[in-house]
Amino acid sequence: MTFARTTLALLLALAASPALGQSQPKTVVELFTSQGCASCPPADALLTEIAKDPNVLALTLAVDYWDYVGWKDTLALHGHSLRQKAYADQRPDRKVFTPQVVVDGTLSAKGSDRAALQRALFAARSNGGLTVPVSVTRDGDAVEITLPESKAAAEGADLWLCPVMRSQTVAIGRGENGGRNVTYSNVVRGWIRVASWQGDARRYRVALKDISREGVDSVAVLVQTGSPATPGPIIGAAFLPLGD
């Protein structure tokens, strides 16, 4: 049996067991990081710390633009590099670097700077934070997402589901971090655009077979205004472990 089939079998087996409780975060933190970046491990450790806060949905988005320096990031997705640049294009500073965090799709800070991150979290919550309550549960062989009626998406928003690995330790063989073992938390392994949402009360289902990725044991759900090319504020989010 291939690993992919084994992972799918695990997800289907988990579907038959009682679902673990979802978290309803108040803030989303996306960390753009790279195994080839010497200054990233402190940010990776900080993200692991804040990921324990149920009020924060902390996600690791590994980028691939440092792969040329001697080590190919084993968790990187090119789409994360594009997402980071798209975020930067919406801000006056237009800065792209690692480690960089983006809070609620709008505020940027250095990912290893605890004080800067805390200021960004405070600013995001002061601005109203996530206004759309999102429910995500497991139902049989699918994940079910429920959105209430909301004026926050009157101009449209995208509903995204991300397969996630809650923890992954990587032995980095070469490059600036060669010889180090680095642990990454809530690693995003893909992006599934579930629907374009116009703010009406809706329920969506995503099959577990469409979520299956190597090592995936959770899902993150994001409701974000704008588009992939011009991302706007994140207005809703939820996180659901699929099993222990």
N, C-alpha and C positions, 0 to 999 in steps of 0.2 A: 504493500500500500504506500502511495506517495505521501510526502509530508503534507501537501495541500489537502489530500483526501482525509488524512488523519486529523488535520485542523478542522475541516468541515464536519467530520464525525463528532469531534469534541463539541463543537458549537451546537450541533443537533441534539447531542445528549444533554447539554446544559439547558436546552430549550424545554426539556421535559421536567426539569427541576424548578423549584421556586426561584423567581428572579430576585437578585439582590436589589436593594433599594437604589434608586437613582439619586444623584445629587443635583440640586437646583442652585447653581452658582449665581453670584451677583456680579462677577467680573470674569472676563476671559483674558488670559495672558498667553501670547504666542511667542516662544523663544526660537529665534533663528540662530542656529548653531552649526558647528562643523567639527568632525573628528580631526580635521587638519588645521585647526585654529588653536594655537597655544594658549590664548587667553580665554578659551571657552569653558574648560572644566569647572572653574569657580561658578560660572553662570549655570552650568548643568546641575551642580550641587545645590545652588540656590533654588532652582526650579523644583528640584526634588523636595526641598523643604516646603515651599509654598504650595505644592500640589497636595499636601496633607490638609490644607485649609478647605473645608467644604464650601466656603463662600467664593472660592477661586477655581476656575477651570484652567489649569495650567497645562499647556501643550508644547511638546518638542517638535519643531519643524526643521529637520536637518537639510542643509543646502549643499549644492554640489560644486560651487564655483571655486572652492579651494582644492579640488581633487588633483589639480595639476602639480601641487607642491610636493608630491611624493606618496600620498596615501589616498585611496579612493574611499570616501565615506560610505560605510556599509548600510547606512540607514537613510541616505539622502534621496530626495525626490526632486527632479528638475523643476517640477511645478512649485515647490517651495521657494526656489530662487526667483521664479517669476512672480509669485505672490508677494515676496518681500519687496521687489522692485516696484510692483504696482502700488503697494502701500506708500513707498517713498515718493512716488510720482504725485500722490495726493497731498503731500505735506510741503510746506515752504522750504524745509531744510533739504529734502530730497536725498537724505543720507541712507546708504546701504552698508552695513558692516556686521561683523560677528564679534561677540555675541550681542544681538539686538533683540529687545522685547517690544512687542506692539500690544497695547492694552485696549481691549474693546474695539479693535480695528482702527483706532484713531491716534493714540498717544504712544510716542516712542521713547525708549530709554536704553541705557547700556545694561545688558543683561546681568552683568556681574556686580552692578552698583545697587546694593540693597536699599540705600536711602532714596536713590532716584526711582527705583521700582515702587517703593512705598508711596512716594509722592504721586506717581502716575496712577496707582491704585486709588489713592484718596481723591485725586482729581476726577477720575472716571466715576466714582461713586457719588461725588458732589454734583456731577453733571446729570445724575439720574440713573446711571448704570444700565443694567439690562432691564428693559421694561416689559418684555413679552415672556410670560411663564410658559415654559416648554415641558411637556411630559413625554418621557420615553420609557417604554416597558417592553419586555419580551413576551410574545404571545405565540406559542407553538413554534413553528419554524421560521418566525419572522420577528422583526423589531417594529413596534408600533409607536408612531410619533403623533402627539395630539397638540394642536395649536388653537388657542382661543381667538375669538374675534378681537382685532386690535387695530387702532388707528395708526399705530407706529409704522405699519407696513402699507399705508394707503398708496404710496408711490411705488410699491413693489419691493420684494426682498427674495433672496434665494434661501432655500432650506437645504443644508448640507449635512450629510452623515459621514463621519470619519472613523474607519476602523483604527483602533488604538492598541498598542502594547503598553501595559501599565509600567513595566520595568524591563530594561534590557542592558546588560553589561557587555561592553565591547573591549576586547584586547586589541589595542591599536599597535600595528606592527611597524609602521614607518612614519616619517613626517615629523612635524613639530611635537606631536604627542606620542611618538614612538616609544613603546615599552610601558605605556600606562594602560590601566584598566579603568574605563570610565562608565559610570552607570547613568543611563538616560531614563527619564520618567515620562509616561504618557506620550509615547512616540507615535506620531501620526503616520499611518502606512497607506493612506489613500484618501481620495475625496469622491464622494458620490453625491451628485446633485439630484436631490429627491424631487424638488418641484420649485416652480416660481410661485411665490405666495403673495396674494394681494390683500391680506388682512382679514379674510373671512375665517370663521371657525372651520377647521379641517382636521381630518385624520388620515395619516399616510402609513403604509406598510412597506418595509424593505426586507426581502428574504435573507435569511442567514447565509445562504449560499452565495449571495452577492457581496456579503461583508467579509467572507472568508479570506484571510491572508495568513502567511506564515507567522505564528506567534501572537496573533491578535486575540485579545481576551476582553475587550471593552469597546464601547462606541461613544463618540462625542457627537453631539448635535449642535449645529450653529445656525442661527437665523441672521443673515447679513444683508444689509441694503447695498445698493450699487450693483456692480458686476465683477467678474474675475479680473477684468482689465482696469476697472475703476472701483475698487472696493470701498464701501462706506462703513459706517458704524455697525458693529454687531449689536443686535437688539434683543437677542434671546439665546439661551444655551442650556444644555443638560448633558449629563454624563452617566453612563450605565455600565457597570461591570457585568460581564456575561458569565462569570464564575470565578472561583478561587484559583 
